[in-house]
Amino acid sequence: MSTVIEQPVEARLVAAAPRMPSIPATLHYDRRDPFAVRMTFPAPATLEGVEVCWTFSRELLTAGLQGPEGHGDVRVRPYGYDRTVLEFHAPEGTAVVHVRSGEVRRFLQATSELVPTGLEHLQLDLDHGLAELMRDSC
């Protein structure tokens, strides 16, 4: 059984121009980091010309489908009939993208089948993580 889910999504960058260009992005979930979701934008789609990856909680993405969520670097909210807005705030500026809500729901359903919501803690190997932290302390 796979421990990783990756789903390509079509994101629309919200800009001042009337036409919102479509940019490829990938939603990523790994059961080894069960509380987190990553959204990756390829190098050609970024101002810096390097791949950009944002990490945020699966819970934030889920809640953002229903109403505005987030107070930090990543904010999520529904928009219109079948769009979800993700805002990514960085010192360099803010990127706002629209993604089809149906694509987000399919991704979240797949993550819930891999790791049911509320049972994420069962995936954590705390003993191994603590051993890694303490490895060089002696």
C-alpha angles and dihedrals in degrees: 000000000000119000096200133065121196123179125180113222134187110238125190116213111223108225140154091265116093094237115065109215118227115238128186118243135169129220111211132191127180121188088216086069097034100173096051137081124190128207115198128196117196121240097257090057096055133078092230094052092235131104111270122205125188121196122202139148124288086223091059092052092048095048092044090064089066102038144335112311136173136053101197138054094322125047128177132193140158118257125192124320102326110359133104121198120216118191119197114196120198134157088258092057144282128295118200119193135178120217128182108262090218090061090050092049092050090050093049091048090054091049090050091052090052095042116008115228110262093027098075092110090066089066095058119101097205094171091056092045092050092047089053091051093048096041096099098031097092 
